Amino acid sequence: MSVVAIPVEEVETTDSRHPGLDVLCSRLEAVLHGRAAEDLLRDVRALPERAGLAILPAWSWQRPLIDVGRKSRAFATAETRAGKAAGQLLMPVRNDWAAPMVRVVSGASVPVTYRTLGMGHQMAGQSKLVSRPGSPAVARVTDMPSLAEPVFVGESTRTRVIHELRRLVEAGATARWELIRSIEPKLVQQLHVAHSAVSHEIGQTSGNVVPMLDAQGLEQVQNLMMFGELDEETGKDKPGSVFRLIELCLAPDCFVKVDPFKYMIKHLRRDAETEIRRKIGDPHIGPKVRAVALKHPRAEVAVIVEEYRKIYPKDRLSVTRAEAALSVRPDAMASCTRLLPETHMMAAVEPLEGAMA
C-alpha cells in the first residue's frame, strides 16, 4: 500500500504507462476528485473539528487483455533500438468506488469497496480508511488498497481540510479546461474527416464529389461542438459535443471495452458528421435514402419512397424527407474547401500515439 510517494520498485511499472493516456486519465481523475471535494464543501459545518482526507485513485494500470492496437506497444528507446524487446505499455482500467473518491476520515475506520473493470480485467476488493496519528493528513492513494493493507490517514484542523478540499476543486476546474483544450485539435481533425466523408457520400448520387461546407461553415460547426448552443424551446444552454464527451468519460463504465483515445475519437467523428448533416439540411436517414436512389437512378421520388419503405418500414419515410435527402446542395462558397481522399479517411479516424496529451 503506498500513499503519495511511489515505491522505488514500482517506478519501472509507472514509467511503462502509455504517456498520452497517463496525461488524459490524470486530468479526468482530477475532475472526479474536484467534484467529490465540491460535494463535501456544500456543508462545511458538517466537517469534523479534526480530520484527514483520503483521495482514492480513479485508475489502475494493467497490461491489456484485449486488442488496443499500437497503443499497448512501448515506444522505441535506446535499448529497443539496440535490439531489446520494447515490451507492453500499461493501459488504464477504471476503478469504480462504492463511496465518494474523496473521503473525510476522523475517529472510527471507514470501510471502502470497489470494482475494477476494463481492458479485459475484472477485479473487486475492499479495504479500510484508518485514522492514525503521524500519518499524512491528506493521503493520496496511488495503489489499490486491501484488507491486509488499509489506508492510514492522519488528522488536521477543519480549516486545513477545507483548504485542501478547495485546492482539489480548483485543480479539477483547471483539469477540465485542459481537457477541453487538448480535445480541440482532434475535434478539428475529425471535423475535416467527417466533412470529407459526407461530401463523398452525397457526391455518389450526383456523380460529382464537391465540398459541402466552406471554411466559415466548418468553423461554425466547430464552435457549436466546442461550446454548444441555446436551446430555443427551453431557453437554456445546450452543451456542445466536447462537454458531453467529458461527462461521458467520467462514468465508471465508459471504457470497459475500449481504450479512452479510441472512444473519444469515435465520439467526435460521429458527432461531427451529425452536426455537418444538420448544417446542410440533410436528414439523418439521408444516406439510406440516397443508397436506395442509386439502385433506381431514373425513378420518381414516390417510387424511391416506396422502395425505401419496403427495406426500412419503421422509418416511415415521407416524400418531403426524401426530397430533402435528394436535394442537398453544397454551400455556394464551399468549392475551395479541401477534401481528404477516401483512402485517407479511415486512417485519420485512428488516434495518433500521444494524442490529447
C-alpha positions as CSV (number, residue, x, y, z in Angstrom):
1,M,0.0,0.0,0.0
2,S,1.5,3.3,-1.0
3,V,0.3,6.8,-0.2
4,V,1.7,9.9,-2.0
5,A,5.1,8.5,-2.7
6,I,5.6,5.7,-5.2
7,P,8.0,2.9,-4.1
8,V,11.3,2.6,-5.9
9,E,10.5,-1.0,-7.0
10,E,7.3,0.3,-8.8
11,V,9.0,3.1,-10.8
12,E,9.6,0.8,-13.8
13,T,5.9,-0.1,-13.9
14,T,4.8,3.5,-13.6
15,D,7.1,4.5,-16.4
16,S,5.5,1.9,-18.6
17,R,2.2,3.6,-18.7
18,H,1.1,4.9,-22.1
19,P,2.3,8.5,-21.8
20,G,-0.6,10.2,-23.6
21,L,-3.2,8.2,-21.8
22,D,-1.5,8.9,-18.5
23,V,-1.9,12.6,-19.0
24,L,-5.5,12.2,-20.2
25,C,-6.5,10.0,-17.3
26,S,-4.8,12.2,-14.7
27,R,-6.9,15.1,-15.9
28,L,-10.1,13.0,-15.8
29,E,-9.2,11.9,-12.3
30,A,-8.6,15.5,-11.2
31,V,-12.1,16.4,-12.4
32,L,-13.6,13.5,-10.4
33,H,-11.7,14.5,-7.3
34,G,-12.7,18.1,-7.7
35,R,-16.4,17.2,-7.9
36,A,-16.2,14.9,-4.9
37,A,-14.5,17.7,-2.9
38,E,-17.1,20.2,-4.1
39,D,-19.8,17.9,-2.6
40,L,-18.1,17.9,0.7
41,L,-17.8,21.7,0.7
42,R,-21.6,22.1,0.3
43,D,-21.9,21.8,4.1
44,V,-18.6,22.7,5.8
45,R,-20.3,22.8,9.2
46,A,-20.8,19.1,9.0
47,L,-17.0,18.5,8.8
48,P,-15.3,17.3,12.0
49,E,-13.2,19.7,14.0
50,R,-10.2,17.4,13.3
51,A,-10.0,15.0,10.4
52,G,-8.0,13.9,7.5
53,L,-8.7,13.3,3.8
54,A,-8.3,10.1,1.7
55,I,-8.1,10.7,-2.0
56,L,-8.8,7.4,-3.9
57,P,-7.5,6.6,-7.4
58,A,-9.7,6.6,-10.4
59,W,-7.4,4.2,-12.4
60,S,-5.5,1.0,-12.1
61,W,-2.8,0.5,-14.7
62,Q,-2.7,-3.0,-16.2
63,R,-1.4,-4.8,-19.3
64,P,-4.4,-5.0,-21.6
65,L,-6.1,-8.4,-22.2
66,I,-8.0,-7.0,-25.2
67,D,-6.6,-5.7,-28.5
68,V,-5.9,-2.0,-28.3
69,G,-3.7,-1.8,-31.4
70,R,-0.5,0.1,-31.4
71,K,-1.2,1.9,-28.1
72,S,-0.1,-1.0,-25.9
73,R,3.3,-1.2,-27.5
74,A,6.2,0.7,-25.9
75,F,7.8,3.4,-27.9
76,A,11.3,2.9,-29.2
77,T,14.1,3.8,-26.8
78,A,17.9,3.5,-26.9
79,E,17.5,-0.1,-25.6
80,T,14.9,-1.2,-28.1
81,R,16.8,0.3,-30.9
82,A,19.8,-1.7,-29.7
83,G,17.8,-4.9,-30.3
84,K,16.0,-5.4,-27.0
85,A,12.2,-6.1,-26.8
86,A,10.1,-3.0,-26.4
87,G,7.7,-4.5,-24.0
88,Q,4.0,-3.7,-23.5
89,L,2.7,-0.4,-22.1
90,L,0.2,-0.3,-19.2
91,M,-3.3,0.8,-20.0
92,P,-5.9,2.5,-17.8
93,V,-8.6,0.4,-16.1
94,R,-11.3,2.4,-14.2
95,N,-11.8,1.9,-10.5
96,D,-15.5,2.2,-9.5
97,W,-15.7,3.0,-5.8
98,A,-18.9,2.3,-3.9
99,A,-18.4,5.6,-2.0
100,P,-17.1,9.1,-3.0
101,M,-13.4,9.2,-4.2
102,V,-12.6,11.9,-1.6
103,R,-13.4,10.8,1.9
104,V,-13.2,12.6,5.3
105,V,-11.6,10.3,7.9
106,S,-12.0,11.0,11.6
107,G,-12.0,8.6,14.5
108,A,-13.5,5.3,13.5
109,S,-12.2,3.5,10.4
110,V,-14.2,3.8,7.2
111,P,-14.8,0.7,5.1
112,V,-14.5,1.1,1.3
113,T,-15.3,-1.3,-1.5
114,Y,-14.5,-1.1,-5.2
115,R,-14.6,-2.9,-8.5
116,T,-12.1,-2.5,-11.3
117,L,-13.4,-3.3,-14.8
118,G,-11.9,-2.8,-18.3
119,M,-9.2,-3.8,-20.8
120,G,-10.3,-7.4,-20.3
121,H,-9.8,-7.2,-16.5
122,Q,-12.4,-7.7,-13.8
123,M,-11.5,-7.3,-10.2
124,A,-13.1,-6.4,-6.9
125,G,-11.9,-5.6,-3.4
126,Q,-12.4,-3.9,-0.1
127,S,-10.3,-2.1,2.4
128,K,-10.5,0.4,5.3
129,L,-9.5,4.0,5.8
130,V,-8.0,4.2,9.2
131,S,-7.3,7.3,11.3
132,R,-3.7,7.1,12.7
133,P,-1.7,9.9,14.3
134,G,1.5,10.7,12.5
135,S,0.2,9.6,9.1
136,P,-0.3,12.2,6.3
137,A,-3.4,14.3,6.9
138,V,-4.0,14.2,3.2
139,A,-3.5,10.6,2.0
140,R,-3.4,10.5,-1.8
141,V,-3.7,6.8,-2.5
142,T,-1.7,5.5,-5.6
143,D,-2.2,1.8,-5.3
144,M,-5.4,-0.2,-4.8
145,P,-5.7,-1.0,-1.0
146,S,-6.9,-4.2,0.5
147,L,-8.0,-5.5,3.9
148,A,-4.4,-6.5,4.6
149,E,-3.1,-3.1,3.6
150,P,-5.5,-0.4,4.8
151,V,-5.1,3.3,4.1
152,F,-3.8,5.2,7.1
153,V,-4.8,8.9,7.4
154,G,-3.6,11.5,9.8
155,E,-5.5,14.4,11.3
156,S,-5.5,18.2,10.9
157,T,-7.8,21.1,11.6
158,R,-11.1,21.7,9.9
159,T,-9.6,24.8,8.4
160,R,-6.8,22.7,6.8
161,V,-9.3,20.2,5.5
162,I,-11.4,22.9,3.9
163,H,-8.3,24.4,2.3
164,E,-7.3,21.1,0.8
165,L,-10.8,20.5,-0.5
166,R,-10.8,23.9,-2.2
167,R,-7.4,23.0,-3.8
168,L,-9.0,19.8,-5.2
169,V,-11.9,21.8,-6.6
170,E,-9.6,24.3,-8.2
171,A,-7.4,21.6,-9.6
172,G,-10.4,19.8,-11.1
173,A,-11.6,23.0,-12.8
174,T,-8.1,23.5,-14.3
175,A,-8.0,19.9,-15.5
176,R,-11.4,20.3,-17.2
177,W,-10.2,23.2,-19.2
178,E,-7.0,21.4,-20.1
179,L,-9.2,18.5,-21.3
180,I,-11.2,20.9,-23.5
181,R,-8.0,22.4,-24.9
182,S,-6.4,19.1,-25.6
183,I,-9.5,17.7,-27.3
184,E,-9.9,20.7,-29.7
185,P,-7.1,19.6,-32.2
186,K,-8.7,16.2,-32.5
187,L,-12.1,17.7,-33.0
188,V,-10.8,19.8,-35.9
189,Q,-9.2,16.7,-37.4
190,Q,-12.3,14.6,-37.1
191,L,-14.5,17.5,-38.4
192,H,-12.5,17.5,-41.6
193,V,-12.6,13.7,-41.8
194,A,-16.4,13.8,-41.4
195,H,-16.9,16.6,-43.9
196,S,-14.9,14.7,-46.5
197,A,-16.9,11.5,-45.8
198,V,-20.2,13.4,-46.1
199,S,-19.2,15.1,-49.3
200,H,-18.0,11.9,-50.9
201,E,-21.2,10.1,-49.8
202,I,-23.5,12.7,-51.2
203,G,-21.4,13.0,-54.4
204,Q,-22.1,9.4,-55.2
205,T,-25.7,10.2,-56.0
206,S,-24.9,13.2,-58.2
207,G,-21.7,11.8,-59.7
208,N,-19.8,14.9,-58.7
209,V,-17.9,15.0,-55.4
210,V,-17.7,18.6,-54.1
211,P,-17.2,20.1,-50.6
212,M,-20.5,20.7,-48.8
213,L,-19.3,23.5,-46.5
214,D,-16.9,26.4,-46.8
215,A,-14.3,27.3,-44.1
216,Q,-16.8,29.6,-42.3
217,G,-19.4,26.8,-42.2
218,L,-16.9,24.3,-40.8
219,E,-15.8,26.9,-38.2
220,Q,-19.4,27.4,-37.1
221,V,-19.9,23.6,-36.7
222,Q,-16.6,23.5,-34.7
223,N,-17.8,26.3,-32.3
224,L,-21.1,24.5,-31.9
225,M,-19.4,21.3,-31.0
226,M,-17.0,23.0,-28.6
227,F,-19.3,25.4,-26.8
228,G,-22.8,24.3,-27.5
229,E,-25.9,26.4,-28.3
230,L,-29.0,27.9,-26.8
231,D,-32.0,25.5,-26.8
232,E,-34.8,27.6,-28.3
233,E,-37.5,25.5,-26.6
234,T,-36.2,25.7,-23.0
235,G,-34.2,28.9,-23.2
236,K,-31.3,27.0,-21.6
237,D,-27.7,26.4,-22.8
238,K,-27.3,23.1,-24.6
239,P,-23.8,21.7,-24.0
240,G,-21.6,21.0,-27.0
241,S,-20.2,17.7,-28.1
242,V,-16.9,18.2,-26.3
243,F,-18.6,19.0,-22.9
244,R,-20.9,15.9,-23.3
245,L,-17.9,13.8,-24.2
246,I,-16.1,14.8,-21.0
247,E,-19.2,13.9,-18.9
248,L,-19.4,10.5,-20.6
249,C,-15.7,9.8,-19.9
250,L,-16.3,10.4,-16.2
251,A,-18.7,7.5,-16.0
252,P,-17.1,4.4,-14.4
253,D,-18.2,2.0,-17.2
254,C,-17.3,4.2,-20.1
255,F,-14.1,2.4,-21.1
256,V,-14.9,-1.2,-20.3
257,K,-14.4,-2.5,-23.8
258,V,-12.4,0.2,-25.5
259,D,-9.4,2.5,-24.6
260,P,-10.1,6.2,-23.9
261,F,-8.5,7.5,-27.1
262,K,-10.5,5.3,-29.4
263,Y,-13.7,6.1,-27.5
264,M,-13.1,9.8,-27.7
265,I,-12.2,9.8,-31.4
266,K,-15.2,7.8,-32.4
267,H,-17.5,10.1,-30.4
268,L,-16.0,13.2,-32.1
269,R,-16.3,11.6,-35.5
270,R,-19.9,10.6,-35.1
271,D,-21.0,14.0,-33.7
272,A,-19.1,15.9,-36.3
273,E,-20.9,14.0,-39.1
274,T,-24.3,14.6,-37.3
275,E,-23.7,18.3,-37.0
276,I,-22.5,18.7,-40.6
277,R,-25.6,16.9,-41.9
278,R,-27.7,19.2,-39.7
279,K,-25.9,22.2,-41.0
280,I,-26.5,21.3,-44.7
281,G,-30.1,20.2,-44.1
282,D,-29.6,16.6,-44.7
283,P,-32.0,14.3,-42.7
284,H,-30.3,11.7,-40.5
285,I,-31.6,9.0,-42.8
286,G,-30.3,10.8,-45.9
287,P,-27.5,8.3,-46.7
288,K,-30.0,5.4,-46.7
289,V,-32.4,7.4,-48.9
290,R,-29.6,8.1,-51.4
291,A,-28.4,4.5,-51.3
292,V,-31.9,3.4,-52.4
293,A,-32.0,6.1,-55.0
294,L,-28.7,4.8,-56.5
295,K,-30.4,1.5,-57.2
296,H,-33.2,3.2,-59.0
297,P,-31.4,6.0,-60.9
298,R,-34.4,7.1,-63.1
299,A,-37.2,6.6,-60.6
300,E,-39.5,9.3,-59.4
301,V,-39.3,10.3,-55.7
302,A,-42.6,8.4,-55.0
303,V,-41.0,5.2,-56.3
304,I,-37.9,5.7,-54.2
305,V,-40.0,6.3,-51.1
306,E,-42.0,3.1,-51.8
307,E,-38.8,1.0,-52.3
308,Y,-37.3,2.6,-49.1
309,R,-40.4,1.7,-47.0
310,K,-40.0,-2.0,-48.1
311,I,-36.5,-2.0,-46.6
312,Y,-37.0,0.3,-43.6
313,P,-40.7,0.3,-42.8
314,K,-40.2,1.6,-39.3
315,D,-38.6,4.9,-40.6
316,R,-41.9,6.0,-42.1
317,L,-40.2,8.0,-44.8
318,S,-42.3,10.8,-46.2
319,V,-41.9,12.3,-49.7
320,T,-40.9,15.6,-48.0
321,R,-37.9,14.0,-46.2
322,A,-37.0,12.0,-49.3
323,E,-36.9,15.2,-51.4
324,A,-34.8,16.9,-48.7
325,A,-32.2,14.0,-48.8
326,L,-32.1,14.0,-52.6
327,S,-31.8,17.8,-53.0
328,V,-28.9,18.5,-50.6
329,R,-26.6,21.1,-52.2
330,P,-23.2,22.4,-51.2
331,D,-22.6,25.9,-49.8
332,A,-22.1,28.4,-52.6
333,M,-18.6,29.2,-51.3
334,A,-17.5,25.7,-50.5
335,S,-15.7,24.9,-53.7
336,C,-12.3,25.9,-52.2
337,T,-12.6,23.7,-49.2
338,R,-10.1,20.8,-49.2
339,L,-11.4,17.3,-49.0
340,L,-9.5,14.2,-47.8
341,P,-9.2,11.4,-50.4
342,E,-11.5,8.5,-49.5
343,T,-8.4,6.2,-48.9
344,H,-7.1,8.6,-46.2
345,M,-10.3,9.0,-44.2
346,M,-10.3,5.7,-42.3
347,A,-6.6,6.1,-41.3
348,A,-7.5,9.5,-39.8
349,V,-10.0,8.0,-37.5
350,E,-7.4,6.1,-35.6
351,P,-5.8,8.5,-33.0
352,L,-2.1,9.2,-33.0
353,E,0.1,7.9,-30.3
354,G,0.4,10.5,-27.6
355,A,-2.6,12.5,-28.8
356,M,-4.5,14.7,-26.4
357,A,-1.5,15.0,-24.2
